[in-house]
């Protein structure tokens, strides 16, 4: 660690990146959950018919 003066900053940056990614995942899940009723009305299908929108994205 002493050989790399920026190591402390890099590890802090990694923590921030992971936290931001976790937040974005929760936000995405919340938005999908809130849109299920609208999707059900729009497509005229039960919940199982619109759950495809919650499939993992790659």
C-alpha positions as MATLAB code, in Angstrom:
seq = 'XXXXXXXXXXXXXXXXXXXXXXXXXXXXXXXXXXXXXXXXXXXXXXXXXXXXXXXXXX';
ca = [
       0.000    0.000    0.000;
       2.807    2.423    0.783;
       4.199    1.917   -2.693;
       0.988    3.260   -4.192;
       0.198    6.745   -2.883;
      -3.244    6.815   -4.537;
      -4.333    3.435   -3.130;
      -6.480    5.052   -0.427;
      -8.307    7.158   -2.975;
      -8.824    4.192   -5.293;
     -10.331    2.014   -2.586;
     -12.645    4.873   -1.589;
     -13.658    5.269   -5.224;
     -14.457    1.570   -5.420;
     -16.724    1.802   -2.377;
     -18.556    4.783   -3.845;
     -18.984    2.961   -7.146;
     -20.426   -0.132   -5.463;
     -22.789    1.961   -3.338;
     -23.973    3.897   -6.380;
     -24.531    0.653   -8.288;
     -26.569   -0.807   -5.428;
     -28.664    2.364   -5.261;
     -29.310    2.269   -9.002;
     -30.399   -1.373   -8.763;
     -32.928   -0.552   -6.048;
     -34.170    2.470   -7.981;
     -34.664    0.340  -11.087;
     -36.594   -2.280   -9.121;
     -38.802    0.393   -7.550;
     -39.627    1.980  -10.902;
     -40.516   -1.395  -12.392;
     -42.736   -2.261   -9.438;
     -44.554    1.069   -9.682;
     -45.216    0.646  -13.408;
     -46.770   -2.842  -13.165;
     -50.360   -1.537  -12.738;
     -49.998    0.791  -15.736;
     -48.572   -1.989  -17.865;
     -51.418   -4.285  -16.809;
     -54.009   -1.715  -17.893;
     -52.211   -0.898  -21.146;
     -51.790   -4.506  -22.253;
     -54.953   -5.831  -20.586;
     -53.112   -8.722  -18.971;
     -52.663  -10.025  -15.428;
     -49.486   -9.382  -13.464;
     -47.812  -12.510  -14.786;
     -48.152  -11.062  -18.295;
     -46.151   -7.937  -17.510;
     -43.504   -9.369  -15.217;
     -41.224   -9.841  -18.226;
     -40.271   -6.189  -17.733;
     -38.535   -7.147  -14.484;
     -36.233   -9.714  -16.123;
     -32.545   -9.058  -15.424;
     -30.910   -6.816  -17.959;
     -27.503   -7.665  -19.320;
];
